[in-house]
C-alpha cells in the first residue's frame, strides 16, 4: 500500500533542496528580451529598461552569491573550531 503521508513529507522536505541556477534563468530572460522586436519607440524604451533592470539584478545576485560563499566558509571554520 502507498504511504501518502510519507510521500508528501519526503516531497516537502526535498523541495527546498533544489538549487536554482539563477545564471541560466537570467540568461534565458536576456535572450528573450533580445529577441523581442519592438514596433514603437515606447516599446523599445520598455525593453531597454527591462534589460537595464536585469543587469542590476545580475549584479546584486553576484554580490549575494559572493557573500553566501564567504558566510559558508566562516561557518565551516566555526564548526571546525567547535569540534576541537
mmCIF file of the N, C-alpha and C atoms, coordinates in Angstrom:
data_MODEL
# 
_entry.id   MODEL 
# 
loop_
_atom_site.group_PDB 
_atom_site.id 
_atom_site.type_symbol 
_atom_site.label_atom_id 
_atom_site.label_alt_id 
_atom_site.label_comp_id 
_atom_site.label_asym_id 
_atom_site.label_entity_id 
_atom_site.label_seq_id 
_atom_site.pdbx_PDB_ins_code 
_atom_site.Cartn_x 
_atom_site.Cartn_y 
_atom_site.Cartn_z 
_atom_site.occupancy 
_atom_site.B_iso_or_equiv 
_atom_site.pdbx_formal_charge 
_atom_site.auth_seq_id 
_atom_site.auth_comp_id 
_atom_site.auth_asym_id 
_atom_site.auth_atom_id 
_atom_site.pdbx_PDB_model_num 
ATOM 1   N N  . UNK A 1 1  ? 0.837  -1.183 0.000   1.00 0.00 ? 1  UNK A N  1 
ATOM 2   C CA . UNK A 1 1  ? 0.000  0.000  0.000   1.00 0.00 ? 1  UNK A CA 1 
ATOM 3   C C  . UNK A 1 1  ? 0.885  1.251  0.000   1.00 0.00 ? 1  UNK A C  1 
ATOM 4   N N  . UNK A 1 2  ? 0.445  2.281  -0.668  1.00 0.00 ? 2  UNK A N  1 
ATOM 5   C CA . UNK A 1 2  ? 1.206  3.516  -0.796  1.00 0.00 ? 2  UNK A CA 1 
ATOM 6   C C  . UNK A 1 2  ? 0.980  4.379  0.440   1.00 0.00 ? 2  UNK A C  1 
ATOM 7   N N  . UNK A 1 3  ? 2.090  4.810  1.031   1.00 0.00 ? 3  UNK A N  1 
ATOM 8   C CA . UNK A 1 3  ? 2.025  5.691  2.196   1.00 0.00 ? 3  UNK A CA 1 
ATOM 9   C C  . UNK A 1 3  ? 2.071  7.143  1.715   1.00 0.00 ? 3  UNK A C  1 
ATOM 10  N N  . UNK A 1 4  ? 0.913  7.751  1.593   1.00 0.00 ? 4  UNK A N  1 
ATOM 11  C CA . UNK A 1 4  ? 0.832  9.110  1.063   1.00 0.00 ? 4  UNK A CA 1 
ATOM 12  C C  . UNK A 1 4  ? 1.439  10.137 2.009   1.00 0.00 ? 4  UNK A C  1 
ATOM 13  N N  . UNK A 1 5  ? 1.332  9.896  3.295   1.00 0.00 ? 5  UNK A N  1 
ATOM 14  C CA . UNK A 1 5  ? 1.931  10.832 4.255   1.00 0.00 ? 5  UNK A CA 1 
ATOM 15  C C  . UNK A 1 5  ? 3.441  10.880 4.084   1.00 0.00 ? 5  UNK A C  1 
ATOM 16  N N  . UNK A 1 6  ? 4.041  9.707  3.970   1.00 0.00 ? 6  UNK A N  1 
ATOM 17  C CA . UNK A 1 6  ? 5.493  9.644  3.814   1.00 0.00 ? 6  UNK A CA 1 
ATOM 18  C C  . UNK A 1 6  ? 5.920  10.287 2.494   1.00 0.00 ? 6  UNK A C  1 
ATOM 19  N N  . UNK A 1 7  ? 5.178  10.026 1.435   1.00 0.00 ? 7  UNK A N  1 
ATOM 20  C CA . UNK A 1 7  ? 5.497  10.618 0.139   1.00 0.00 ? 7  UNK A CA 1 
ATOM 21  C C  . UNK A 1 7  ? 5.382  12.140 0.189   1.00 0.00 ? 7  UNK A C  1 
ATOM 22  N N  . UNK A 1 8  ? 4.345  12.636 0.839   1.00 0.00 ? 8  UNK A N  1 
ATOM 23  C CA . UNK A 1 8  ? 4.140  14.079 0.948   1.00 0.00 ? 8  UNK A CA 1 
ATOM 24  C C  . UNK A 1 8  ? 5.249  14.706 1.774   1.00 0.00 ? 8  UNK A C  1 
ATOM 25  N N  . UNK A 1 9  ? 5.573  14.102 2.896   1.00 0.00 ? 9  UNK A N  1 
ATOM 26  C CA . UNK A 1 9  ? 6.641  14.624 3.757   1.00 0.00 ? 9  UNK A CA 1 
ATOM 27  C C  . UNK A 1 9  ? 7.966  14.647 3.005   1.00 0.00 ? 9  UNK A C  1 
ATOM 28  N N  . UNK A 1 10 ? 8.267  13.581 2.287   1.00 0.00 ? 10 UNK A N  1 
ATOM 29  C CA . UNK A 1 10 ? 9.513  13.492 1.531   1.00 0.00 ? 10 UNK A CA 1 
ATOM 30  C C  . UNK A 1 10 ? 9.556  14.570 0.451   1.00 0.00 ? 10 UNK A C  1 
ATOM 31  N N  . UNK A 1 11 ? 8.429  14.787 -0.212  1.00 0.00 ? 11 UNK A N  1 
ATOM 32  C CA . UNK A 1 11 ? 8.365  15.817 -1.249  1.00 0.00 ? 11 UNK A CA 1 
ATOM 33  C C  . UNK A 1 11 ? 8.605  17.200 -0.655  1.00 0.00 ? 11 UNK A C  1 
ATOM 34  N N  . UNK A 1 12 ? 7.955  17.493 0.451   1.00 0.00 ? 12 UNK A N  1 
ATOM 35  C CA . UNK A 1 12 ? 8.082  18.813 1.067   1.00 0.00 ? 12 UNK A CA 1 
ATOM 36  C C  . UNK A 1 12 ? 9.500  19.044 1.574   1.00 0.00 ? 12 UNK A C  1 
ATOM 37  N N  . UNK A 1 13 ? 10.093 18.033 2.184   1.00 0.00 ? 13 UNK A N  1 
ATOM 38  C CA . UNK A 1 13 ? 11.449 18.179 2.709   1.00 0.00 ? 13 UNK A CA 1 
ATOM 39  C C  . UNK A 1 13 ? 12.449 18.370 1.580   1.00 0.00 ? 13 UNK A C  1 
ATOM 40  N N  . UNK A 1 14 ? 12.298 17.641 0.485   1.00 0.00 ? 14 UNK A N  1 
ATOM 41  C CA . UNK A 1 14 ? 13.249 17.732 -0.621  1.00 0.00 ? 14 UNK A CA 1 
ATOM 42  C C  . UNK A 1 14 ? 12.989 18.924 -1.528  1.00 0.00 ? 14 UNK A C  1 
ATOM 43  N N  . UNK A 1 15 ? 11.846 19.559 -1.383  1.00 0.00 ? 15 UNK A N  1 
ATOM 44  C CA . UNK A 1 15 ? 11.502 20.674 -2.257  1.00 0.00 ? 15 UNK A CA 1 
ATOM 45  C C  . UNK A 1 15 ? 12.476 21.838 -2.100  1.00 0.00 ? 15 UNK A C  1 
ATOM 46  N N  . UNK A 1 16 ? 12.885 22.121 -0.895  1.00 0.00 ? 16 UNK A N  1 
ATOM 47  C CA . UNK A 1 16 ? 13.803 23.224 -0.654  1.00 0.00 ? 16 UNK A CA 1 
ATOM 48  C C  . UNK A 1 16 ? 15.232 22.926 -1.022  1.00 0.00 ? 16 UNK A C  1 
ATOM 49  N N  . UNK A 1 17 ? 15.555 21.693 -1.336  1.00 0.00 ? 17 UNK A N  1 
ATOM 50  C CA . UNK A 1 17 ? 16.931 21.312 -1.635  1.00 0.00 ? 17 UNK A CA 1 
ATOM 51  C C  . UNK A 1 17 ? 17.309 21.522 -3.096  1.00 0.00 ? 17 UNK A C  1 
ATOM 52  N N  . UNK A 1 18 ? 16.324 21.775 -3.944  1.00 0.00 ? 18 UNK A N  1 
ATOM 53  C CA . UNK A 1 18 ? 16.633 22.007 -5.346  1.00 0.00 ? 18 UNK A CA 1 
ATOM 54  C C  . UNK A 1 18 ? 17.352 23.329 -5.482  1.00 0.00 ? 18 UNK A C  1 
ATOM 55  N N  . UNK A 1 19 ? 18.470 23.286 -6.181  1.00 0.00 ? 19 UNK A N  1 
ATOM 56  C CA . UNK A 1 19 ? 19.202 24.518 -6.396  1.00 0.00 ? 19 UNK A CA 1 
ATOM 57  C C  . UNK A 1 19 ? 18.815 25.096 -7.745  1.00 0.00 ? 19 UNK A C  1 
ATOM 58  N N  . UNK A 1 20 ? 18.435 26.346 -7.713  1.00 0.00 ? 20 UNK A N  1 
ATOM 59  C CA . UNK A 1 20 ? 18.056 27.033 -8.937  1.00 0.00 ? 20 UNK A CA 1 
ATOM 60  C C  . UNK A 1 20 ? 19.301 27.703 -9.493  1.00 0.00 ? 20 UNK A C  1 
ATOM 61  N N  . UNK A 1 21 ? 19.552 27.456 -10.752 1.00 0.00 ? 21 UNK A N  1 
ATOM 62  C CA . UNK A 1 21 ? 20.686 28.106 -11.398 1.00 0.00 ? 21 UNK A CA 1 
ATOM 63  C C  . UNK A 1 21 ? 20.215 29.471 -11.884 1.00 0.00 ? 21 UNK A C  1 
ATOM 64  N N  . UNK A 1 22 ? 20.424 30.475 -11.066 1.00 0.00 ? 22 UNK A N  1 
ATOM 65  C CA . UNK A 1 22 ? 19.935 31.812 -11.382 1.00 0.00 ? 22 UNK A CA 1 
ATOM 66  C C  . UNK A 1 22 ? 20.617 32.367 -12.609 1.00 0.00 ? 22 UNK A C  1 
ATOM 67  N N  . UNK A 1 23 ? 21.839 31.960 -12.862 1.00 0.00 ? 23 UNK A N  1 
ATOM 68  C CA . UNK A 1 23 ? 22.548 32.461 -14.037 1.00 0.00 ? 23 UNK A CA 1 
ATOM 69  C C  . UNK A 1 23 ? 21.867 32.004 -15.321 1.00 0.00 ? 23 UNK A C  1 
ATOM 70  N N  . UNK A 1 24 ? 21.409 30.758 -15.336 1.00 0.00 ? 24 UNK A N  1 
ATOM 71  C CA . UNK A 1 24 ? 20.704 30.250 -16.514 1.00 0.00 ? 24 UNK A CA 1 
ATOM 72  C C  . UNK A 1 24 ? 19.362 30.950 -16.682 1.00 0.00 ? 24 UNK A C  1 
ATOM 73  N N  . UNK A 1 25 ? 18.683 31.214 -15.573 1.00 0.00 ? 25 UNK A N  1 
ATOM 74  C CA . UNK A 1 25 ? 17.405 31.925 -15.649 1.00 0.00 ? 25 UNK A CA 1 
ATOM 75  C C  . UNK A 1 25 ? 17.587 33.339 -16.198 1.00 0.00 ? 25 UNK A C  1 
ATOM 76  N N  . UNK A 1 26 ? 18.585 34.030 -15.704 1.00 0.00 ? 26 UNK A N  1 
ATOM 77  C CA . UNK A 1 26 ? 18.844 35.396 -16.150 1.00 0.00 ? 26 UNK A CA 1 
ATOM 78  C C  . UNK A 1 26 ? 19.225 35.394 -17.631 1.00 0.00 ? 26 UNK A C  1 
ATOM 79  N N  . UNK A 1 27 ? 20.034 34.420 -18.020 1.00 0.00 ? 27 UNK A N  1 
ATOM 80  C CA . UNK A 1 27 ? 20.446 34.344 -19.423 1.00 0.00 ? 27 UNK A CA 1 
ATOM 81  C C  . UNK A 1 27 ? 19.248 34.101 -20.335 1.00 0.00 ? 27 UNK A C  1 
ATOM 82  N N  . UNK A 1 28 ? 18.340 33.245 -19.916 1.00 0.00 ? 28 UNK A N  1 
ATOM 83  C CA . UNK A 1 28 ? 17.164 32.980 -20.744 1.00 0.00 ? 28 UNK A CA 1 
ATOM 84  C C  . UNK A 1 28 ? 16.276 34.222 -20.855 1.00 0.00 ? 28 UNK A C  1 
ATOM 85  N N  . UNK A 1 29 ? 16.195 35.004 -19.781 1.00 0.00 ? 29 UNK A N  1 
ATOM 86  C CA . UNK A 1 29 ? 15.424 36.249 -19.829 1.00 0.00 ? 29 UNK A CA 1 
ATOM 87  C C  . UNK A 1 29 ? 16.104 37.249 -20.758 1.00 0.00 ? 29 UNK A C  1 
ATOM 88  N N  . UNK A 1 30 ? 17.431 37.325 -20.674 1.00 0.00 ? 30 UNK A N  1 
ATOM 89  C CA . UNK A 1 30 ? 18.174 38.225 -21.563 1.00 0.00 ? 30 UNK A CA 1 
ATOM 90  C C  . UNK A 1 30 ? 17.945 37.867 -23.029 1.00 0.00 ? 30 UNK A C  1 
ATOM 91  N N  . UNK A 1 31 ? 17.998 36.581 -23.326 1.00 0.00 ? 31 UNK A N  1 
ATOM 92  C CA . UNK A 1 31 ? 17.777 36.137 -24.696 1.00 0.00 ? 31 UNK A CA 1 
ATOM 93  C C  . UNK A 1 31 ? 16.360 36.454 -25.164 1.00 0.00 ? 31 UNK A C  1 
ATOM 94  N N  . UNK A 1 32 ? 15.392 36.273 -24.277 1.00 0.00 ? 32 UNK A N  1 
ATOM 95  C CA . UNK A 1 32 ? 14.008 36.576 -24.633 1.00 0.00 ? 32 UNK A CA 1 
ATOM 96  C C  . UNK A 1 32 ? 13.835 38.070 -24.900 1.00 0.00 ? 32 UNK A C  1 
ATOM 97  N N  . UNK A 1 33 ? 14.457 38.898 -24.069 1.00 0.00 ? 33 UNK A N  1 
ATOM 98  C CA . UNK A 1 33 ? 14.361 40.341 -24.278 1.00 0.00 ? 33 UNK A CA 1 
ATOM 99  C C  . UNK A 1 33 ? 15.067 40.770 -25.564 1.00 0.00 ? 33 UNK A C  1 
ATOM 100 N N  . UNK A 1 34 ? 16.177 40.130 -25.863 1.00 0.00 ? 34 UNK A N  1 
ATOM 101 C CA . UNK A 1 34 ? 16.920 40.487 -27.074 1.00 0.00 ? 34 UNK A CA 1 
ATOM 102 C C  . UNK A 1 34 ? 16.172 40.084 -28.338 1.00 0.00 ? 34 UNK A C  1 
ATOM 103 N N  . UNK A 1 35 ? 15.363 39.057 -28.243 1.00 0.00 ? 35 UNK A N  1 
ATOM 104 C CA . UNK A 1 35 ? 14.650 38.581 -29.432 1.00 0.00 ? 35 UNK A CA 1 
ATOM 105 C C  . UNK A 1 35 ? 13.364 39.355 -29.710 1.00 0.00 ? 35 UNK A C  1 
ATOM 106 N N  . UNK A 1 36 ? 12.961 40.211 -28.776 1.00 0.00 ? 36 UNK A N  1 
ATOM 107 C CA . UNK A 1 36 ? 11.738 40.998 -28.968 1.00 0.00 ? 36 UNK A CA 1 
ATOM 108 C C  . UNK A 1 36 ? 12.010 42.110 -29.976 1.00 0.00 ? 36 UNK A C  1 
ATOM 109 N N  . UNK A 1 37 ? 11.173 42.179 -30.988 1.00 0.00 ? 37 UNK A N  1 
ATOM 110 C CA . UNK A 1 37 ? 11.257 43.247 -31.981 1.00 0.00 ? 37 UNK A CA 1 
ATOM 111 C C  . UNK A 1 37 ? 10.139 44.238 -31.681 1.00 0.00 ? 37 UNK A C  1 
ATOM 112 N N  . UNK A 1 38 ? 10.527 45.454 -31.391 1.00 0.00 ? 38 UNK A N  1 
ATOM 113 C CA . UNK A 1 38 ? 9.539  46.450 -30.996 1.00 0.00 ? 38 UNK A CA 1 
ATOM 114 C C  . UNK A 1 38 ? 9.117  47.272 -32.204 1.00 0.00 ? 38 UNK A C  1 
ATOM 115 N N  . UNK A 1 39 ? 7.874  47.678 -32.174 1.00 0.00 ? 39 UNK A N  1 
ATOM 116 C CA . UNK A 1 39 ? 7.334  48.459 -33.268 1.00 0.00 ? 39 UNK A CA 1 
ATOM 117 C C  . UNK A 1 39 ? 7.292  49.946 -32.985 1.00 0.00 ? 39 UNK A C  1 
ATOM 118 N N  . UNK A 1 40 ? 7.389  50.289 -31.730 1.00 0.00 ? 40 UNK A N  1 
ATOM 119 C CA . UNK A 1 40 ? 7.309  51.715 -31.394 1.00 0.00 ? 40 UNK A CA 1 
ATOM 120 C C  . UNK A 1 40 ? 8.462  52.107 -30.483 1.00 0.00 ? 40 UNK A C  1 
ATOM 121 N N  . UNK A 1 41 ? 8.697  53.370 -30.406 1.00 0.00 ? 41 UNK A N  1 
ATOM 122 C CA . UNK A 1 41 ? 9.764  53.885 -29.546 1.00 0.00 ? 41 UNK A CA 1 
ATOM 123 C C  . UNK A 1 41 ? 9.457  53.604 -28.084 1.00 0.00 ? 41 UNK A C  1 
ATOM 124 N N  . UNK A 1 42 ? 8.189  53.706 -27.718 1.00 0.00 ? 42 UNK A N  1 
ATOM 125 C CA . UNK A 1 42 ? 7.791  53.447 -26.331 1.00 0.00 ? 42 UNK A CA 1 
ATOM 126 C C  . UNK A 1 42 ? 8.093  51.993 -25.943 1.00 0.00 ? 42 UNK A C  1 
ATOM 127 N N  . UNK A 1 43 ? 7.758  51.055 -26.810 1.00 0.00 ? 43 UNK A N  1 
ATOM 128 C CA . UNK A 1 43 ? 8.049  49.650 -26.529 1.00 0.00 ? 43 UNK A CA 1 
ATOM 129 C C  . UNK A 1 43 ? 9.547  49.399 -26.479 1.00 0.00 ? 43 UNK A C  1 
ATOM 130 N N  . UNK A 1 44 ? 10.280 50.069 -27.354 1.00 0.00 ? 44 UNK A N  1 
ATOM 131 C CA . UNK A 1 44 ? 11.735 49.925 -27.372 1.00 0.00 ? 44 UNK A CA 1 
ATOM 132 C C  . UNK A 1 44 ? 12.325 50.390 -26.035 1.00 0.00 ? 44 UNK A C  1 
ATOM 133 N N  . UNK A 1 45 ? 11.830 51.488 -25.515 1.00 0.00 ? 45 UNK A N  1 
ATOM 134 C CA . UNK A 1 45 ? 12.318 52.001 -24.225 1.00 0.00 ? 45 UNK A CA 1 
ATOM 135 C C  . UNK A 1 45 ? 11.981 51.043 -23.091 1.00 0.00 ? 45 UNK A C  1 
ATOM 136 N N  . UNK A 1 46 ? 10.804 50.444 -23.149 1.00 0.00 ? 46 UNK A N  1 
ATOM 137 C CA . UNK A 1 46 ? 10.427 49.471 -22.115 1.00 0.00 ? 46 UNK A CA 1 
ATOM 138 C C  . UNK A 1 46 ? 11.360 48.271 -22.116 1.00 0.00 ? 46 UNK A C  1 
ATOM 139 N N  . UNK A 1 47 ? 11.688 47.779 -23.309 1.00 0.00 ? 47 UNK A N  1 
ATOM 140 C CA . UNK A 1 47 ? 12.596 46.629 -23.404 1.00 0.00 ? 47 UNK A CA 1 
ATOM 141 C C  . UNK A 1 47 ? 13.979 47.021 -22.899 1.00 0.00 ? 47 UNK A C  1 
ATOM 142 N N  . UNK A 1 48 ? 14.443 48.194 -23.258 1.00 0.00 ? 48 UNK A N  1 
ATOM 143 C CA . UNK A 1 48 ? 15.751 48.656 -22.783 1.00 0.00 ? 48 UNK A CA 1 
ATOM 144 C C  . UNK A 1 48 ? 15.761 48.815 -21.266 1.00 0.00 ? 48 UNK A C  1 
ATOM 145 N N  . UNK A 1 49 ? 14.684 49.312 -20.705 1.00 0.00 ? 49 UNK A N  1 
ATOM 146 C CA . UNK A 1 49 ? 14.584 49.437 -19.250 1.00 0.00 ? 49 UNK A CA 1 
ATOM 147 C C  . UNK A 1 49 ? 14.606 48.061 -18.591 1.00 0.00 ? 49 UNK A C  1 
ATOM 148 N N  . UNK A 1 50 ? 13.910 47.109 -19.176 1.00 0.00 ? 50 UNK A N  1 
ATOM 149 C CA . UNK A 1 50 ? 13.908 45.745 -18.637 1.00 0.00 ? 50 UNK A CA 1 
ATOM 150 C C  . UNK A 1 50 ? 15.310 45.147 -18.691 1.00 0.00 ? 50 UNK A C  1 
ATOM 151 N N  . UNK A 1 51 ? 16.029 45.394 -19.772 1.00 0.00 ? 51 UNK A N  1 
ATOM 152 C CA . UNK A 1 51 ? 17.411 44.899 -19.880 1.00 0.00 ? 51 UNK A CA 1 
ATOM 153 C C  . UNK A 1 51 ? 18.300 45.533 -18.817 1.00 0.00 ? 51 UNK A C  1 
ATOM 154 N N  . UNK A 1 52 ? 18.118 46.830 -18.594 1.00 0.00 ? 52 UNK A N  1 
ATOM 155 C CA . UNK A 1 52 ? 18.899 47.523 -17.558 1.00 0.00 ? 52 UNK A CA 1 
ATOM 156 C C  . UNK A 1 52 ? 18.594 46.949 -16.173 1.00 0.00 ? 52 UNK A C  1 
ATOM 157 N N  . UNK A 1 53 ? 17.319 46.748 -15.896 1.00 0.00 ? 53 UNK A N  1 
ATOM 158 C CA . UNK A 1 53 ? 16.934 46.184 -14.601 1.00 0.00 ? 53 UNK A CA 1 
ATOM 159 C C  . UNK A 1 53 ? 17.493 44.783 -14.426 1.00 0.00 ? 53 UNK A C  1 
ATOM 160 N N  . UNK A 1 54 ? 17.533 44.019 -15.496 1.00 0.00 ? 54 UNK A N  1 
ATOM 161 C CA . UNK A 1 54 ? 18.086 42.671 -15.436 1.00 0.00 ? 54 UNK A CA 1 
ATOM 162 C C  . UNK A 1 54 ? 19.586 42.703 -15.125 1.00 0.00 ? 54 UNK A C  1 
ATOM 163 N N  . UNK A 1 55 ? 20.291 43.680 -15.687 1.00 0.00 ? 55 UNK A N  1 
ATOM 164 C CA . UNK A 1 55 ? 21.719 43.824 -15.378 1.00 0.00 ? 55 UNK A CA 1 
ATOM 165 C C  . UNK A 1 55 ? 21.918 44.133 -13.896 1.00 0.00 ? 55 UNK A C  1 
ATOM 166 N N  . UNK A 1 56 ? 21.052 44.980 -13.350 1.00 0.00 ? 56 UNK A N  1 
ATOM 167 C CA . UNK A 1 56 ? 21.134 45.306 -11.925 1.00 0.00 ? 56 UNK A CA 1 
ATOM 168 C C  . UNK A 1 56 ? 20.869 44.073 -11.068 1.00 0.00 ? 56 UNK A C  1 
ATOM 169 N N  . UNK A 1 57 ? 19.906 43.285 -11.476 1.00 0.00 ? 57 UNK A N  1 
ATOM 170 C CA . UNK A 1 57 ? 19.591 42.049 -10.748 1.00 0.00 ? 57 UNK A CA 1 
ATOM 171 C C  . UNK A 1 57 ? 20.785 41.116 -10.779 1.00 0.00 ? 57 UNK A C  1 
ATOM 172 N N  . UNK A 1 58 ? 21.424 40.975 -11.941 1.00 0.00 ? 58 UNK A N  1 
ATOM 173 C CA . UNK A 1 58 ? 22.605 40.120 -12.055 1.00 0.00 ? 58 UNK A CA 1 
ATOM 174 C C  . UNK A 1 58 ? 23.712 40.584 -11.112 1.00 0.00 ? 58 UNK A C  1 
ATOM 175 N N  . UNK A 1 59 ? 23.911 41.891 -11.057 1.00 0.00 ? 59 UNK A N  1 
ATOM 176 C CA . UNK A 1 59 ? 24.949 42.443 -10.184 1.00 0.00 ? 59 UNK A CA 1 
ATOM 177 C C  . UNK A 1 59 ? 24.655 42.130 -8.725  1.00 0.00 ? 59 UNK A C  1 
ATOM 178 N N  . UNK A 1 60 ? 23.415 42.328 -8.318  1.00 0.00 ? 60 UNK A N  1 
ATOM 179 C CA . UNK A 1 60 ? 23.042 42.060 -6.927  1.00 0.00 ? 60 UNK A CA 1 
ATOM 180 C C  . UNK A 1 60 ? 23.120 40.570 -6.604  1.00 0.00 ? 60 UNK A C  1 
ATOM 181 N N  . UNK A 1 61 ? 22.711 39.728 -7.527  1.00 0.00 ? 61 UNK A N  1 
ATOM 182 C CA . UNK A 1 61 ? 22.794 38.283 -7.303  1.00 0.00 ? 61 UNK A CA 1 
ATOM 183 C C  . UNK A 1 61 ? 24.243 37.820 -7.185  1.00 0.00 ? 61 UNK A C  1 
ATOM 184 N N  . UNK A 1 62 ? 25.103 38.397 -8.001  1.00 0.00 ? 62 UNK A N  1 
ATOM 185 C CA . UNK A 1 62 ? 26.523 38.042 -7.941  1.00 0.00 ? 62 UNK A CA 1 
ATOM 186 C C  . UNK A 1 62 ? 27.102 38.415 -6.579  1.00 0.00 ? 62 UNK A C  1 
ATOM 187 N N  . UNK A 1 63 ? 26.775 39.613 -6.100  1.00 0.00 ? 63 UNK A N  1 
ATOM 188 C CA . UNK A 1 63 ? 27.257 40.045 -4.784  1.00 0.00 ? 63 UNK A CA 1 
ATOM 189 C C  . UNK A 1 63 ? 26.684 39.160 -3.676  1.00 0.00 ? 63 UNK A C  1 
ATOM 190 N N  . UNK A 1 64 ? 25.408 38.805 -3.785  1.00 0.00 ? 64 UNK A N  1 
ATOM 191 C CA . UNK A 1 64 ? 24.781 37.947 -2.780  1.00 0.00 ? 64 UNK A CA 1 
ATOM 192 C C  . UNK A 1 64 ? 25.446 36.573 -2.773  1.00 0.00 ? 64 UNK A C  1 
ATOM 193 N N  . UNK A 1 65 ? 25.745 36.053 -3.939  1.00 0.00 ? 65 UNK A N  1 
ATOM 194 C CA . UNK A 1 65 ? 26.420 34.753 -4.029  1.00 0.00 ? 65 UNK A CA 1 
ATOM 195 C C  . UNK A 1 65 ? 27.796 34.799 -3.370  1.00 0.00 ? 65 UNK A C  1 
ATOM 196 N N  . UNK A 1 66 ? 28.527 35.867 -3.628  1.00 0.00 ? 66 UNK A N  1 
ATOM 197 C CA . UNK A 1 66 ? 29.845 36.013 -3.004  1.00 0.00 ? 66 UNK A CA 1 
ATOM 198 C C  . UNK A 1 66 ? 29.718 36.074 -1.490  1.00 0.00 ? 66 UNK A C  1 
ATOM 199 N N  . UNK A 1 67 ? 28.728 36.792 -1.006  1.00 0.00 ? 67 UNK A N  1 
ATOM 200 C CA . UNK A 1 67 ? 28.501 36.912 0.441   1.00 0.00 ? 67 UNK A CA 1 
ATOM 201 C C  . UNK A 1 67 ? 28.130 35.563 1.050   1.00 0.00 ? 67 UNK A C  1 
ATOM 202 N N  . UNK A 1 68 ? 27.302 34.807 0.348   1.00 0.00 ? 68 UNK A N  1 
ATOM 203 C CA . UNK A 1 68 ? 26.908 33.479 0.829   1.00 0.00 ? 68 UNK A CA 1 
ATOM 204 C C  . UNK A 1 68 ? 28.126 32.574 0.927   1.00 0.00 ? 68 UNK A C  1 
ATOM 205 N N  . UNK A 1 69 ? 28.982 32.603 -0.087  1.00 0.00 ? 69 UNK A N  1 
ATOM 206 C CA . UNK A 1 69 ? 30.188 31.774 -0.057  1.00 0.00 ? 69 UNK A CA 1 
ATOM 207 C C  . UNK A 1 69 ? 31.084 32.152 1.110   1.00 0.00 ? 69 UNK A C  1 
ATOM 208 N N  . UNK A 1 70 ? 31.221 33.453 1.360   1.00 0.00 ? 70 UNK A N  1 
ATOM 209 C CA . UNK A 1 70 ? 32.037 33.917 2.487   1.00 0.00 ? 70 UNK A CA 1 
ATOM 210 C C  . UNK A 1 70 ? 31.446 33.438 3.815   1.00 0.00 ? 70 UNK A C  1 
ATOM 211 N N  . UNK A 1 71 ? 30.149 33.565 3.967   1.00 0.00 ? 71 UNK A N  1 
ATOM 212 C CA . UNK A 1 71 ? 29.493 33.148 5.207   1.00 0.00 ? 71 UNK A CA 1 
ATOM 213 C C  . UNK A 1 71 ? 29.568 31.627 5.401   1.00 0.00 ? 71 UNK A C  1 
ATOM 214 N N  . UNK A 1 72 ? 29.446 30.868 4.317   1.00 0.00 ? 72 UNK A N  1 
ATOM 215 C CA . UNK A 1 72 ? 29.566 29.411 4.426   1.00 0.00 ? 72 UNK A CA 1 
ATOM 216 C C  . UNK A 1 72 ? 30.967 29.015 4.859   1.00 0.00 ? 72 UNK A C  1 
ATOM 217 N N  . UNK A 1 73 ? 31.973 29.711 4.346   1.00 0.00 ? 73 UNK A N  1 
ATOM 218 C CA . UNK A 1 73 ? 33.352 29.427 4.746   1.00 0.00 ? 73 UNK A CA 1 
ATOM 219 C C  . UNK A 1 73 ? 33.567 29.771 6.220   1.00 0.00 ? 73 UNK A C  1 
ATOM 220 N N  . UNK A 1 74 ? 33.027 30.883 6.660   1.00 0.00 ? 74 UNK A N  1 
ATOM 221 C CA . UNK A 1 74 ? 33.139 31.257 8.070   1.00 0.00 ? 74 UNK A CA 1 
ATOM 222 C C  . UNK A 1 74 ? 32.434 30.237 8.953   1.00 0.00 ? 74 UNK A C  1 
ATOM 223 N N  . UNK A 1 75 ? 31.298 29.751 8.508   1.00 0.00 ? 75 UNK A N  1 
ATOM 224 C CA . UNK A 1 75 ? 30.559 28.746 9.269   1.00 0.00 ? 75 UNK A CA 1 
ATOM 225 C C  . UNK A 1 75 ? 31.372 27.456 9.379   1.00 0.00 ? 75 UNK A C  1 
ATOM 226 N N  . UNK A 1 76 ? 31.993 27.042 8.277   1.00 0.00 ? 76 UNK A N  1 
ATOM 227 C CA . UNK A 1 76 ? 32.831 25.839 8.318   1.00 0.00 ? 76 UNK A CA 1 
ATOM 228 C C  . UNK A 1 76 ? 33.972 25.995 9.320   1.00 0.00 ? 76 UNK A C  1 
ATOM 229 N N  . UNK A 1 77 ? 34.582 27.163 9.317   1.00 0.00 ? 77 UNK A N  1 
ATOM 230 C CA . UNK A 1 77 ? 35.698 27.416 10.239  1.00 0.00 ? 77 UNK A CA 1 
ATOM 231 C C  . UNK A 1 77 ? 35.195 27.366 11.683  1.00 0.00 ? 77 UNK A C  1 
ATOM 232 N N  . UNK A 1 78 ? 34.056 27.982 11.958  1.00 0.00 ? 78 UNK A N  1 
ATOM 233 C CA . UNK A 1 78 ? 33.485 27.957 13.302  1.00 0.00 ? 78 UNK A CA 1 
ATOM 234 C C  . UNK A 1 78 ? 33.119 26.545 13.730  1.00 0.00 ? 78 UNK A C  1 
ATOM 235 N N  . UNK A 1 79 ? 32.552 25.753 12.823  1.00 0.00 ? 79 UNK A N  1 
ATOM 236 C CA . UNK A 1 79 ? 32.192 24.377 13.163  1.00 0.00 ? 79 UNK A CA 1 
ATOM 237 C C  . UNK A 1 79 ? 33.428 23.540 13.440  1.00 0.00 ? 79 UNK A C  1 
ATOM 238 N N  . UNK A 1 80 ? 34.501 23.756 12.668  1.00 0.00 ? 80 UNK A N  1 
ATOM 239 C CA . UNK A 1 80 ? 35.744 23.034 12.921  1.00 0.00 ? 80 UNK A CA 1 
ATOM 240 C C  . UNK A 1 80 ? 36.327 23.414 14.273  1.00 0.00 ? 80 UNK A C  1 
ATOM 241 N N  . UNK A 1 81 ? 36.231 24.691 14.617  1.00 0.00 ? 81 UNK A N  1 
ATOM 242 C CA . UNK A 1 81 ? 36.742 25.161 15.910  1.00 0.00 ? 81 UNK A CA 1 
ATOM 243 C C  . UNK A 1 81 ? 35.925 24.600 17.060  1.00 0.00 ? 81 UNK A C  1 
ATOM 244 N N  . UNK A 1 82 ? 34.636 24.425 16.868  1.00 0.00 ? 82 UNK A N  1 
ATOM 245 C CA . UNK A 1 82 ? 33.771 23.884 17.917  1.00 0.00 ? 82 UNK A CA 1 
ATOM 246 C C  . UNK A 1 82 ? 34.016 22.389 18.124  1.00 0.00 ? 82 UNK A C  1 
ATOM 247 N N  . UNK A 1 83 ? 34.415 21.675 17.079  1.00 0.00 ? 83 UNK A N  1 
ATOM 248 C CA . UNK A 1 83 ? 34.676 20.243 17.192  1.00 0.00 ? 83 UNK A CA 1 
ATOM 249 C C  . UNK A 1 83 ? 35.957 19.975 18.004  1.00 0.00 ? 83 UNK A C  1 
ATOM 250 N N  . UNK A 1 84 ? 36.883 20.896 17.929  1.00 0.00 ? 84 UNK A N  1 
ATOM 251 C CA . UNK A 1 84 ? 38.170 20.679 18.608  1.00 0.00 ? 84 UNK A CA 1 
ATOM 252 C C  . UNK A 1 84 ? 38.105 20.969 20.058  1.00 0.00 ? 84 UNK A C  1 
# 
